[in-house]
Amino acid sequence: MTIEQTPHWKQPSHPAFISVKTYKEGSFSQYATASNPIPKNTVIADFSAATPATSKAYSSVQVSETEHIELNSDLLYSNHSCDPNVVFDTDKGEIRAVRDIKEGEPITFNYLTTEWDMAQAFRCECRTQKCLGEIQGAKYVPAKALENEFVNSHIKRLLEKRDASSKN
């Protein structure tokens, strides 16, 4: 089955920062890259185009313990990495660079920093030293795996609740 996201937003949505590329035909074949060099700590976008999601989906981002949003922008094409170059900060409602990003480099964030229990698990292919393998959501990883990473407050709370209940 081929699933293609048909954009309903004006493209490009963030031309100063993001270009959308296609690496193969078929489902999940598009990805975001830096259209220009992006210095560390640059806010590359906000969630102003986002709308509440009716349910969690591969295309949504979890923003609280119970709520998801649809980004409605080229940010949808930001892929996962266990060692990402941006963070999706759901408390501030912004996406910012956590290191310098070279022009043409894929835009990546760690899905575990926003997603508790993902709609679709997948095998990570980031090939970084931090790679966690199967990505299903933060619910399925030890808190230690995210210890030195930026993690959104709703994921921190859910990890604390999970770990407290496992001690009882």
N, C-alpha and C positions, 0 to 999 in steps of 0.2 A: 504494500500500500504506500503510495506517495502522498505526503502531506506537504503542501507548500503554503507559506503564509503570504497572502495577498495583501500588501500594504493598503490601508485605507487612509493613511496620512500623507501629507505632502512630502515627497522625497526630493532631495535629501533633507532630512529633518534637522541635522546638525552639521552642515557642510564645513564649518571651520574646524571640526574635530573628527568627524566620522565619515568614512566611505564604506559602502557595502559592496562586498565582493562575492562571487560565486566560485566555489572550488570544484564542484562536480554537479551533475544533474541528479535530481531526486530530492528526497526529503532532507530537511535540515542542512541544506547545501550552501547557505549564505552565511557570511560572517562580517562583523564590523572590523575595520582597521582604522588606524590613525591617519587622517588625511593630511596632517601636518605634525611636526614634533610637538609633544605636549609635556611641559615641565611638571615635575612632581608638585603635588598639592593644588594643581589647577582643577577648578570645578568645570567639568566638561558639559554638564547638563543638569537639569532638575527634573522633577516629576510632574511639571505643570501640565503636560499633555495626557497624563495618566487618568484612567477612569477605574472605578471599582470593578473588580472581576466578579462574575456571578459564581464562579467556583475556581478552585486551583486547576491550573492547566500548565502544559509545557511552556506556554507563552507568558504566564503570569509571574509576578514577583510578590512574595509574601512580605507584608509591611507591618504586621502585628501578629499576635498569637492566633488570631482568627481571620484576618483579612488579607486579601490579595488584590493587586492592581494589574491592569493591562497597561503597558508603557505607551502604546500608540505612537511609537517613533522608531527610528533606526536603532535605538538602544536594544530593541528586541534581538538584534543580531550579535550582541555581546555574548561570547561563549564562555564556558567554564574553564578555569585553571585552578589547580591547587596552590599555585604561586602567581596570583593575578597582578595586573598592572593598574586596575581601578577597584574602587569599592563602591557598592551601592549602599549609601548611608540612608536608611529608611527613616531614622529619627530626624535628620536634617532635610530629607527629601532631595538629596543631591547625589551625583556621581562624580567622584574626583580621582585624580591620578595619585597612586601611592608611590610611584617612582617615575623617573623620566621615561617617556614613551617615544620611540623613534617613529618617524613617518613610515607608514606601511605596515607597522606592527599590529597584529590582531589585538583588539580590545577584549580583555578577559576579566571576569570577576569570579570569586569563589562562591558558587551557588549555596554552599553550606552556611554562608554568613547571612542568608536571607530565608532559606527554605528549611522547614522542620521535617516534613514528610512529602517528598516530591511526587507529583502526578506520574512522572516517568523516570525510573531509575536508568542509569546508563554506565557503561564502562568508561572511565576517564582515560583520555589519550594525551594528557598534557606532558607526560614524560619528564616531569620535573622531579627533583630530589624529594619534594614534599608530597608527591602523588599518593592519593589515598585509595586508588583503584576504583571500586564500585561506588558511585555517587547516588545515594538514595535520599539524602537529607541529613541534617544535623542530628536528628533523633537516633541515627544508626552509628554515630561515631563517638568515641570517648571524648569528653570535654578537653582532655589533654591535647588532642589532635588540633584543636583550634586555639590553644593557649596563647600563642604569641601573634595571633592574627586579629585584624579588625573583625569584630562580630557585632551584629546589630543587637540592641537591647532585648528585643522579643526572643531571639534565639538564646541569649544568655539566660533569660528567665526560664525558658523551657528546659534548658540543660540543667539548671539548678533544681527545678522541680523533679525532673527525671532522676537525677542523681540522689536527691534527698529521699525520694520514695524507694529507691533501690537499697538504701541503707536500713530501712525499717523492716 
